[in-house]
Amino acid sequence: MKRLYTLLIGLLCCFSLQAMDETSVAGLFPIANQGRQVWNFNPEWRFHLGDAPGAEAVAYNDRNWEVVSTPHCVKLEPSEASGCRNYQGVAWYRKHFVAPANNLEVYFEAIMGKQWVYVNGKLAQEHFGGYLPIMIDLNRFGIKKGDKCVIAVKADNSNDKTYPPGKPQYQLDFAYHGGIYRDVWLIAKNQVYITNAIKRNQQAGGGIFVHYEHISEQSAGVLVNTELFNAGKATKTVILENTILDAAGKVIKKMTNKVVLQPNSAQTAYQQTTVKRPQLWSPERPYLYRLVTRVKEGKQVLDGGMTKIGIRSFEFKGKEGFWLNGKRYRQFVGANRHQDFAYVGNAVPNSQQWRDVLRLKNAGFNLIRTAHYPQDPSFMDACDELGIFIIVATPGWQFFGKDPKFEPRVLQNTRDIIRRDRNHPCVLMWEPILNETPFKEDFSLKSLQITKEEYPYPYRPVAAADVHSKGVRDNYDVVYGWPGDDEKADAPRQNILTREFGENVDDWYAHNALNRASRSWGEQAMLTQAFSLANSTSEMHRTTGLFLGGCLWHPFDHQRGYHPDPYFGGIYDAFRQTKYAYYMFAAQRNAREAGNEPMVYIANEMTQFSDSNVVIFSNCDSVRLTTFDGAHVTTLPVTHPVDKAYNAPVVFKHAWDFWEARELSYKQKSPHKVNMIAEGIIDGKVVCSTKKMPSRRSNHLRLYVDTMGKNLVADGSDFVVVVAEVIDDSGHVRRPAKEYVRFTVTGEGEIIDDGTINANPRLVEWGSAPMLLRSTRKAGKIHIHAEVQFPGTNAPTPADLDIESVPYTGTFCMIPQQAPIKKVQTAATMQYTGEQFTEEQKAQMLKEVQDQQADFGITK
């Protein structure tokens, strides 16, 4: 990696650059003159894979440790690394810095597994669980402005049955990718400050809690509970201001209270106002107001921040369905989501969290189940902004620990999840139980009660759980079930939602399934997947009113512990490249609604192996297909086998004929006439069209960057996917191409690769080879070069692309570290570190999973 600066040993670098994407920190977005100070604590961590006894000590010699930025995965993995190939065990991080202020707190958004955090050699906190924040108060250790400090973190993602999820990874359907895999922040507060709800650990208390009453199109009551703390030795009288601004920045309402704070004590201020003619939040129109909070003493702002809020009412009304903002809402066609990404596991930057939400939105999903754990805060922020409902799940999967510490930790996780996410308008439900897990009724009812205790106000997100679990049918607000359950004699009174649809495995050992297709398997496999998921999706629209729809399992390919194959059922692969099934889902978006574009997509590559039947996905009234330069023209309707909301794939029988194409290309010397044009028609007018031609001979490479409108940020952590395609001389992707592409990057970026994961050179699959490009901390030009690994006279020629990263405007806190000379690793030198079992033991463990799947009625 190119060095970004001249190394000055002992130089403190707490400096501001120029522009920052708006990112929430500990639940608050930054504002001008906010009182508190926030530093990006991600850069310049020393890292060691494995245990290092004594590494908590200040004087410990870490100069030969790797230098990394968080979010960080302890070990890069190949894009296909299921079956417990990821590292499990101890890893250490150390951060050297000089305290830039007094009253500091280190805020870890999450660290996988169990952790021990040390401050200057002293144990600050032992923490169990990999999905929620950890806060370290440096005041406890006498840290003052100008002091040199060392934060040491021992992180261990080994299997541990004492905290959730608890299931050993070798029996788990996802992976415990290790490391400090979310952002780290350093926060300085004055002696009077807004508290943090998780840290305060008070029922329905702490921090800022925004809730609502009497919501209609005419008016809405907005209530704000704000807890302040006085850490000083004298009584303080402060002014609390909460100002509501509309999306354009215009002040709508301002609430002001005088608050008297006794020494070393907290006080909650309760404010309320009425917003006239509110802009109501919905997935179709995710309107966000901004609640700006400031705590003042005279003219001095002591603390503050911004909370993005959405005003919406909702009600689950049984056979009348789900109602949003006073109107019956459509069926839910949603998806589950793991935070897993190719190579980096869980260590996904905020920009990719946002892009994932946009990808899911573009596919037409209106509900996301965060299976099986709470997601990154930036993912939640993006769901608010882009408009997708969320079911937030408590960590758990097919396991209830016998250790007496397990259940209390699960229940505390649920409380902390609600305290972290309660202000998000996207949150529709809590899933406070453990997925596909038998548990006692007492646990079920305690979990439900927590959701009510922690959100004791109108329009609270409801609790959802499997209808067959103890205590659920008679008590929970929404139950998980299947299409058709609403028509049974013993149908539950509550609304029914399918938590995971789309699965069609032959059995839970082999995992052969029509809905699972690696992108590399090609056209026929992906068509089969698309039709399988189309059938399952259609069932989400069958309802008497009681059944609400469901969530696809799963939109992104990802790694798993208990099976050697990755999950290939995604409509995107692990790099977020689309499969045919993506276009099937996108075709379900209503083209007549604002914000949705008419679309038509030809799912046929016109190769010698392509099916003669041409499949087209469209959200129009009908599709006109013209083939072979006008030789054949056919128009077919887009049918709705279930309901107007479902658009079935359009199949043009025998529309592709390789021999007719050969006649034009070989005998008539008119290859340009070998084409298909699909036109989408609404109300008799052509509203969209696309043209397809077969790829011919591989000619050259083409590069593009999958930014989705969000630039690469120069913070040393952000990354984008760069894709090299093999194309012919007319620009058509050569899907059958088999090449290895070697990438070279110069300037202010680097390839994410360690030489062991087959990332560079990368095999071309389905016509493309992806690469992950990470920024440096200096904004500037990045030159990307791609060439085939084995060049030749007639081999595809290289491609070049120049992009620019944009400045990061946050503030870093770090001391620059001299990176050691890296040892080059090869796949041959990497050793497996996981647990070993006999074939008989493996079979028994898989049988346990299969039996549990059957207990919960998972058939498709």
Beta strands, then each sheet from edge to edge (+ up, - down):
strand 1: 13-16
strand 2: 37-40
strand 3: 45-49
strand 4: 66-68
strand 5: 90-98
strand 6: 104-108
strand 7: 114-119
strand 8: 122-128
strand 9: 134-137
strand 10: 148-156
strand 11: 184-188
strand 12: 192-194
strand 13: 208-213
strand 14: 219-230
strand 15: 236-245
strand 16: 251-261
strand 17: 265-276
strand 18: 289-297
strand 19: 300-309
strand 20: 314-316
strand 21: 322-324
strand 22: 327-328
strand 23: 332-336
strand 24: 367-369
strand 25: 389-393
strand 26: 427-431
strand 27: 462-466
strand 28: 478-480
strand 29: 495-501
strand 30: 547-552
strand 31: 600-602
strand 32: 614-618
strand 33: 622-627
strand 34: 632-637
strand 35: 650-652
strand 36: 676-682
strand 37: 685-692
strand 38: 700-705
strand 39: 713-714
strand 40: 719-727
strand 41: 740-747
strand 42: 749-751
strand 43: 762-763
strand 44: 768-775
strand 45: 781-788
strand 46: 799-804
strand 47: 806-807
strand 48: 811-814
sheet 1: 1+ 48-
sheet 2: 2+ 11- 6+ 9-
sheet 3: 4+ 3- 5+ 10- 7+ 8-
sheet 4: 12+ 14- 13+
sheet 5: 12+ 14- 17+
sheet 6: 16+ 15- 18+ 19-
sheet 7: 20+ 21- 22+
sheet 8: 23+ 24+ 25+ 26+ 27+ 28+ 29+ 30+ 23+
sheet 9: 31+ 32- 35+
sheet 10: 34+ 33- 36+ 37-
sheet 11: 38+ 40- 44+ 42-
sheet 12: 39+ 47+
sheet 13: 43+ 41- 45+ 46-
end
